[in-house]
Amino acid sequence: MRMVMESPCVAVTVNGKVIEVPEGTTLADLLGSEGYDRSRIAVEVDGDICPRADLGSRVIRGGETVEVVSFVGGG
């Protein structure tokens, strides 16, 4: 019998929906898994804007609220 060790998960709220992500997940990981185009979004964590340069190093912590806003072009 083989046991599979899974990473512990944390619950976060993303655009109003509670999801679970593995501990250590960065904002960049989350955005990639959700299919966001990082060049056309702004990300806010608990009311603070996260600079695009920090997305790869900013680890999501349990209980945080993440808002992702997509920019839509038009004319």
WOBEL-V626015 format. One record per backbone hydrogen bond with DSSP energy under -0.5 kcal/mol. NH is the residue of the N-H (numbers start at 0). CO is the residue of the C=O. If there is no record, write none. Layout:
NH & CO
NH & CO
//
This chain:
4 & 2
5 & 3
9 & 20
11 & 18
12 & 63
13 & 11
13 & 16
14 & 12
14 & 65
16 & 13
18 & 11
20 & 9
22 & 7
24 & 21
26 & 54
26 & 57
27 & 54
29 & 25
30 & 26
31 & 27
32 & 28
33 & 29
34 & 31
35 & 30
37 & 35
39 & 36
40 & 37
41 & 68
42 & 49
43 & 66
44 & 47
45 & 64
47 & 44
49 & 42
50 & 48
53 & 50
54 & 51
56 & 53
57 & 53
58 & 56
59 & 24
62 & 10
63 & 60
65 & 12
65 & 63
66 & 43
68 & 41
68 & 66
69 & 67
70 & 39
//
